[in-house]
Amino acid sequence: MTGITPDVVEAHGLNPEEYERVLSALGREPNLVELGIFSVMWSEHCSYKSSRFHLKKLPTEAPWVICGPGENAGVIDIGPGPDGRGQAAIFKMESHNHPSYIEPYQGAATGVGGILRDVFTMGARPVANMNALRFGRPDHPKMKHLVQGVVSGIGGYGNCVGVPTVGGETNFHKAYDGNILVNAMTVGVADTDKIFYCAATGLGNPIVYVGSKTGRDGIHGATMASADFDEHSDEKRPTVQVGDPFTEKLLIEACLELMATDAIVAIQDMGAAGLTSSSVEMASKGGAGIRLDMNKVPCREEGMTPYEMMLSESQERMLMVLKPGKEAMAEAIFRKWELDFAVIGEVTDTGHMVLEFDGEVVCDIPLGPLADEAPEYQRPYVTPEAYKAWAAVPALGDVAESNDLGADLLTLMGCADLASRRWIWEQYDSQVGADTMQKSGGDAAVVRVHGTQKALAISTDCTPRYCYADPYEGGKQAVAETYRNISAVGGLPLAITNCLNFANPQRPEIMAQIVGCLTGMGDACRALDYPIVSGNVSLYNESKATGGGSAILPTPAIGGVGLLADHEKMATIGFKAETDRIWLIGGKGTHLGQSLWLREIAGQEAGDPPSVDLKAEVANGALVRQLIAEGTVNAVHDISDGGLLVAIAEMALAGNRGALLDPLAGVAEAFGEDQGRYLVTAPAGVEVPGAVCIGSVGGGAIQETRENGLSVDLVTLRETNEAFFKDWMDA
């Protein structure tokens, strides 16, 4: 008698049909350890059972892609290093949404720790952290606490571990009141001949546990991350892991030291589902089996059971397969760095996961059903027409002209979505490592590849209001926005990672969002020659606690990485010199649907989002990169949220110089969010091909040349832009 009742099965997040599959796979009833292992491996967080079918359609290959989805992180070729050996950028983005809502500091901190491990487990030294954060209404009673905790957690972990946090994005919308999003991204650099993978091979090879001891924190974290919130969510605090960045720093150095030898056959970090997922993934990828002696697992708490050990998500832990005879050397390295080291098992040829405890077999599961044969659902979804009817986005209709473009600009620059993020990024160490060349505030972060002229350009982007109004166009735009931001600093966009945040996929309307966004993303990646090499899916981001089932906006966050061949040719957004002329690439603004102006000034969330012309994106991006490489232009900024005038204001504030603009035809030209557009500046007398001159740099205000036209002085603009976070946090 195992005591596995229907209530126990339900508590483990498995439905009756899935439990029947467990019975079929085992040919018997599972015990509690086995049920727990099936539970976490078949969770959305680990199996992607609702999205896997559609993820397979995404483009993942290019000549420069060394490793696409399926490993800990994506790997792309970035050319030779200073010694002539090939170098690779290794990167990924992941979510820590549910833990961060329950316990914001530790949730965000361990999100950073987890994504760092995904990168250095493949042999890379992490060189940059990014993040993409979504919060609810600033006046929500819990939101200030959540923002403070998340920002503090990201800074606390990243600063202590010694990896610079160089950029990201933070936005606010009522749809995130009950379920915030914390997406973390790490980029690392490795030699192409020293990249490590997770496939366990070699009959009898030792399996080694390294890092911190296992505790009871984070048990069922993966299952919790695969369910929506309710009024009891705060009771889930024990499922939130606790991080130690100083231990993580030791772990990075110890792993990289061992990686410089020939001892490692395979390596995997213990992330979601901890020891379970790491051992299952290593064995299944290698087509092998695995045997673990649970009595040898280093534990920090008394009386831990195999169930607790296998499901714990304690942080700063790794699992390795070593070559025979290398154990003593490896142990010496980890003991030097004051980390635990234990041989806890061996690779077998059984195709099973076998766990022993106190001399008895407490788990014997075939690996196929846990991994490659996990459930995969083609969940129903509504048509685009039916989705549009359900989403009930109002038609745009006639929009009244603005009475005062200057007042509108100040309102926009002071709103939560466009206000200066200085309060946030000043809490992050962006300079550690001394290779950061451009940080928060520009279009993309830029980090030099140490010891070379190369630099990596990194951007995280998504516009959820577009994705809600039209998932397909929103998916395209999220990819295209990172492409523009990387191009705007002079980088060649190479590949993306993603963090796909959606609500309950069992609702056909939400599944339509997922399918629409993924289709748009795929089309954009193909057109831009910009493959997806890694990613993460986070579903069930909705809260019953707020009443009525509050779903987040569809938020497929994109992390893009590009390469600058020569970092000395990097572009920045700030105006450079008086009398420089301002040029517009991509045409005048015409589109106000779903714009920030429409929401903040007209009080509407209406209309279709702007469409993305992918051919124009390719052409305009190539032109901008060419202009930067040739030195024709001296400042570049893409036009996105808030349209032309907001982009001008951001360039003016960054350069502390005003602008004198040709008369604007109206609000659509000033604030329309038409895609594929850039602003560039060049010295007077220099013609910029493919662009239209719209004004010049100079003075202490943003103003039109016509009498009684727009005029906003920079002092007022800066005060307004800086006020939101300062006033909110001081209140």
Order of alpha helices (4+ residues) and beta strands (2+ residues): alpha-alpha-alpha-alpha-alpha-beta-beta-beta-alpha-alpha-beta-alpha-beta-beta-beta-alpha-alpha-beta-alpha-beta-alpha-beta-alpha-beta-beta-beta-alpha-alpha-alpha-alpha-beta-beta-beta-alpha-alpha-beta-alpha-beta-beta-beta-beta-beta-alpha-alpha-beta-alpha-beta-alpha-beta-beta-beta-beta-alpha
